[in-house]
Structures are given as C-alpha cells and as structure tokens.
C-alpha cells in the first residue's frame, strides 16, 4: 500500500504542467503490486494451459 506522501506526489504531478502530454493512461501508485498480480495471473494461466495439454 502506498503512503499518503506517495499519493500526494502523484496528484501534484498530474496537476502540474509536467503531465500536460499525458492522456488516457492509468497511473498506478501501489508500489508495483499491480505488476506483480498481472505476472502471477499470466503465469497461472500458462501453467493451467500446459496441464490441460498434457492430459
């Protein structure tokens, strides 16, 4: 879980001119947890597919 300071920095960035060219994205402020979950789901799906082929 992110700290309030990390979330505040993301909000300040999005409200600044530095983010003026950013459109249509999701900015995750979760210390990389979304990436870890995505990789785990992909690995689980690959393992299930391999088992299904072996049966």
N, C-alpha and C positions, 0 to 999 in steps of 0.2 A: 504494500500500500504506500502511496506517495505521501510525503509530508505536506502540510499546508504551504510551506515555503516553496516547494517544487511546483505545486499547482498555481500559486500566485505568480511565479516566474513565467509559466506558460501563458497565463491570462494576460500578463503585461506584454509579452511578446506578440500575442495575437492582436492586441490593441494598439500596437506600435506600427510605425511606417515600415519596419523591417519585414513585416508579414504581408505587405501590400500585394505581392505577386502570388500569394498562396490562395488557391481556390479549390474547393471540392475535395478536401482531404480530411482524414481523421487524425487528430494529434493525440496520441496515447501518452498519458502521464501516469504510468503504472509500473515504473522500474523494470520494464521489459517483460512483464508477466503475460501480456497478450501474445508475444512472440513465442514464449515457452509453451503456452497452451496450444497454439497453432501447430507447432512442430510435433507435440505429443499426439494430437489428433491425427495428423498426417501419418505418423509412424504406426499408430494403432490401426489405421485403415490399411496400410501396406501389409502389416502382419496378418490381418484378417483375410486379405485377398490372397496372400501366399498360402495360408492354411486351407482356404476354400479350393484352391487349385490342386493342392496335394491330396485332398480327399477324394 
